[in-house]
Amino acid sequence: MSDSSNSFIPLSVPVIQGNEWAYVKECLDTGWVSSAGKFVDRFEQETSQFTGAKYAVACATGTAALHVALRIAGVTTGDEVIVPTVTFIASINSVRYVDAHPVFMDCDEHYNLDTEKTRDFIHQETVFKNGHTYNRQTNRRITAVMPVHVFGNAVWLDELLPLCRERNIKVIEDAAESIGTKYTTGQFKGRHTGTVGDIGCLSFNGNKIITTGGGGMILTDHREYADRAKYLTTQAKDDEVRFVHNDVGYNYRLTNVQAAIGVAQLEQLPGYLDLKRKNYSAYRGGIDAIPGLHLAEGPDYAANNHWMYALQIDSAQYGLDREQLMAKMGRNNIQTRPLWQLNHRQRPYANCQHYQIDRANHLLDVTLNLPCSVGLTPPQIQRVIEVLRQKP
Ligand SMILES: *Cc1c(COP(=O)(O)O)cnc(C)c1O
């Protein structure tokens, strides 16, 4: 059965069908609408329970979480941070916010930071002296690496993490897209993405699997990092009565109303993850039968949250390239999106160092993301598959 209505199918929109209304009403009824309140505490506790991180600190956005994470990790003016070129630009901008320089890496077959090339880079292009790692080319100190779990695909950290420990490089995971993804093998078996490195960051933006409208979370197992995250996100207040501030903080708090939505969304997350898996299988069955099309697979070492469904096009065989297919989907009222422009080519970062970028160029050319909302219906999925199957 296919959806014959031809109504618009968006790329990714929230589903609000649980206790959101009830919890928000409670905030409004009691007047607890701002940045303190029981839902902020509950949201932090329940996110910590769900992910297994010892501490969770709520933030205004995922971008704010990344910014604060880098500050807590001690990344500062003139330092360098190793980042993937394939990610949403917020990951990279957060590096610039702390006045540091990104060094761009290629991606692997799962759109993630190529950890082998990153290892080669560290071995061949850096020196370790006085307890720090320095880039031979720039002489700058490399203080962090930021693996991004792109589309919910877990980055393989089994070799990179110990190397970073040896080299005094902090690992800040951008887990904005990967809530619910867990390692199933290796030394981090059973652990959620975002809880393996020194600090992890989640996003609850409207396009993610669960949302607070806008919001983020800092995850860590280190008490001092969690305390500092709370401090920096709440204006670095050292004396609440006399307004003494011994550091430059931010107004990066999540409001109680947003957290109320978050608590309700988190209650539904296990069910959402089931739906994402089912929808992935439904897409997969239809798409892989179409010559020239393939639905990207998640890595076999993790249970994927299947946030985004990445279609890969062999345009010679399929007959349309990415741009032509995106236009065709648009004519059929189906929203699709290519990969982000590679970040080492974005104007603010065009002069930054990049290392052996190769696969990212190819994946950019052949990838088109399909509608992935949790609320996608089986008839809508069939309609997407039928439009893909129709001859141009
Ligand atoms: C969404 C996203 C962010 C930013 O999160 P916001 O909550 O929108 O600020 C950062 N990194 C990645 C990979 C994302 O997908």
The ligand as an SDF file (V2000), in Angstrom:
LIG
                    3D

 15 15  0  0  0  0  0  0  0  0999 V2000
   22.4860   19.0570   15.1960 C   0  0  0  0  0  0  0  0  0  0  0  0
   23.9530   18.9420   15.2620 C   0  0  0  0  0  0  0  0  0  0  0  0
   24.7290   19.8140   16.0390 C   0  0  0  0  0  0  0  0  0  0  0  0
   24.2010   21.0390   16.6900 C   0  0  0  0  0  0  0  0  0  0  0  0
   23.1680   20.8710   17.5540 O   0  0  0  0  0  0  0  0  0  0  0  0
   22.1530   22.0710   17.8450 P   0  0  0  0  0  0  0  0  0  0  0  0
   21.3420   21.5390   18.9670 O   0  0  0  0  0  0  0  0  0  0  0  0
   21.3530   22.2730   16.5970 O   0  0  0  0  0  0  0  0  0  0  0  0
   22.9390   23.2650   18.2080 O   0  0  0  0  0  0  0  0  0  0  0  0
   26.0920   19.5750   16.1300 C   0  0  0  0  0  0  0  0  0  0  0  0
   26.6660   18.5650   15.4790 N   0  0  0  0  0  0  0  0  0  0  0  0
   25.9640   17.7300   14.7060 C   0  0  0  0  0  0  0  0  0  0  0  0
   26.6710   16.6160   14.0290 C   0  0  0  0  0  0  0  0  0  0  0  0
   24.5810   17.8930   14.5500 C   0  0  0  0  0  0  0  0  0  0  0  0
   23.9090   17.0850   13.7530 O   0  0  0  0  0  0  0  0  0  0  0  0
  1  2  1  0
  2  3  1  0
  2 14  2  0
  3  4  1  0
  3 10  2  0
  4  5  1  0
  5  6  1  0
  6  7  2  0
  6  8  1  0
  6  9  1  0
 10 11  1  0
 11 12  2  0
 12 13  1  0
 12 14  1  0
 14 15  1  0
M  END
$$$$
